[in-house]
Amino acid sequence: MKALVTGGEGGLGQAIRARLEREGYDVESLDIRTGFDVADPGAWDEVEAVDLAFLNAGVTASTGDIRELTDEDYARILGVNVDGVVLGVRRLAQVMDGGAIVATASLAGLTAMPADPIYTLTKHAVVGFVRSVAPQLAPIRINAVCPGLADTPMVDPQREAFAATGFPLLAPEDVAEAAWRAATSDETGHAWFVQPGREPGIFRFPNVPGPRVEGESVGAPPM
């Protein structure tokens, strides 16, 4: 059995790799530290079929102030967080004939996170993409995991504040377990929330009100 993990050298990536290895998977780590750029379309040309794929690579913006955001930083975060998922799914859809894909999003993909609006933008994009592309991919299953704040180097700038307030952080192993659950479930096209002290579960989005014509509701658009 084969699996791949993007961002496999980071905190969450290492935990996901360890979880897969316990299940007997031969795991390939695709990470910028080992020379793989998820934002490079050409890099994906060499990727072959696997049984499970975890598109986990992600970065935050260097500033939360939109007035200070540089073109380079904007391109970097979109490249890793959005292009890295879209390009990965495109390639895997071309070479896989079954199995599952899990994209790491965030609770920032389900709600507002004013401290980092651009990161939030990218994670909303991942959630919307996963929910929308799922029907095209069958029999491949695809889901997103949306963890809260996890104890990884990404939170280092605020670590003292979390400690001072007693705010609970997710262990990377908890996120890995949720990713494993999403990958091995029969579900597809869902966003799975992951929060300390709670069982991971599928986030239920409210229905969008439909149009009304002469006082009657109209069904879904013909798309």
N, C-alpha and C positions, 0 to 999 in steps of 0.2 A: 504494500500500500504506500502511495506517495502523497505528499502534501507540500505546499509552499506557504511561506509567510513573508510578506513584505514588511520592512521595518523590523526584521527578525532579530536585530542586535540590540534593540531598545528594551525598556522595561517590560511593556506588555508583550512585545514580540518574543522575548526570551521565555516568558511564562506560557505563551501559547505553544511555542516549540516544545517545551518540556511536557506540556499536557499531551500533545500529539505523540511524542516519543514514548510516553507511558502506555499509549494504546498500540504501539508497534509500528508507527508510521516512519518512513524514511523522509525526513523533513529537509527541504531546501530553504535556506535563508537568503532572501533578496533584499539587500540593504545598501544604502549609499556608502557605508563603511567598508563594504566588501566589493564596491565597484558597480553596483546596480542602481541606476537612477530611474525611479518609477515614473518620472515625468518625461522620459525619453522614449518616444514611440519605437525607435529602432531597438532599444533594449528588449522590448517585449517580443520581438520577432524570434528570439532564441528560446522562449519559454514553451515547454511542451505540456501535454496533458497531465493532470494530477487527479487524485480522487477528491482531495479537499484543498481549497485555496483560501487563505486569509489575507485580505488586502488591508493591512494594518498600518502602513507607513503614515505618519502624520507629524505636522509641525504647528507651532503657534506663530502668530505675528510677533515681530520684535517690539511693537508698541500697540497699545489699545486705543490710542488717540488717532482718529482718522486724519487729522490735520498733519500728523507727523509720518504717516504711512508713505514709504518710498515706492517707486515703480518696481524696483528690484525685489523688495520684500513682498509686495502684492503678487508679483509673478511667481515667486518662490512658493508661497503658501498655496496658491491655486494649483501650481504644478504638482506639488506633492499630494495635497489633500483631495483634490478633485480629479485632475488628469490621471494621477496614479491609480485611482479606482476605475475611471472610465476606460483607460487604455488597458488595464488589467482585465476587466470584464470582457472587453472586445476580443482580446487575444484568447482568453480562456473559452469564450463561446465558440471560437473557431476551431479549437482543438479538443475540447472535452465533449463527450457524448452522454454524460451523466455526472453524478457527484454533486458537490455543493461548494458555494462561494459565500464567504462571510466578510463583509466590509466593516471596519471599525469606524463608527461615527462617534457620537457623544450625546449626552443630555443636551448639549448646546445645539444639537440638531432637532431637538423637540421643543425648546423654549428659548427665550432670549437670554443672552449672556453679555451684558453691556461692557464687561471688562475687556472683551476681545471680539468686537463685531465682525471682523474679517474671518477669524476662526469659526465663529458662529455661522457665517454665510456658507463656508465650505461644508460644514457638517449638515446644515439644512439641505445643501445640494446632494450630499451623499444619500441621505434618507429619501429624498424625493426621487433620486435616480434608481435606487434599489427597489422602491415600491412600484415604480413605473416600468422598469425593464424586466421584472420577473416573468410576466407572461411570455415574453419573447424567448426566454432561455430554456423553458421546459424541454427535456426532463431535468436539466440542471436546476438545482434549487439555489436561491440567493436570499440572504437576509442581512440586516445590519444590526450590530450591537451598539448600544448607546449608553456607555458607562458614565457615571458621575465622576468626580475627581478621584484619580487613582494615585497611589503612592509611587510615583515615577519621577525621574529627573525633571520632567516637564513642570512640576509644581514647586521646584526648588526655590524660585524667587519669592513664593508666598508661604514657604514651609513654616517659618516661625509664627506667622499669623494664624495658620491652621492649628498649630500646637497650642498657642495661647488661648484660643477660643474653644479648644476641644472638638473641633469639627472633624468628623470621621472621614478617613480616606479609604478607598477601596484597596485591598491587596491586589497586585497584578494577577495572582492566582485565581481570585474571584472573577475577574474579567475573562481570564482564559477559560474558566469553567463555563461561563455564560456563552462564550464563543463556541465552545465544544457542543453545548446543548443546542444552540441555534443550527450548527452545522449538521448535527445528527438527527434533528427533528424532521418531520415530514412537511413542515411549514415552508412557505416561500413568500417573498415579497413583504416581509414584516420588519419592524424595528423593535428590538428587544431592549428593554430598559434594564440597567444594572445599578443597584444602589446598595450601600452598606446595610446589613441587617434584613434585607428583603430577598426573597427568591426572584431570580431573573424571570421576566415575563414579557409577553407581547404587549406593546403599547397600543391602546385602542384609540384611534383618531376619531374625533367627532365627525359626523356626516356634514358635508357642505350643503347648505340650503340650495335647492334647485330652483329653476325659473318657474314662474306661474303665468299661465295664459288663460285669461278670462276666468280667474278665480280657481283654476285647477293646477295642480303640480304637474310638471313635465318630467319624464324620466331622464336617464343619462343621455348625453349628446352622442350622435352617431359617429364615434371615432374609434 
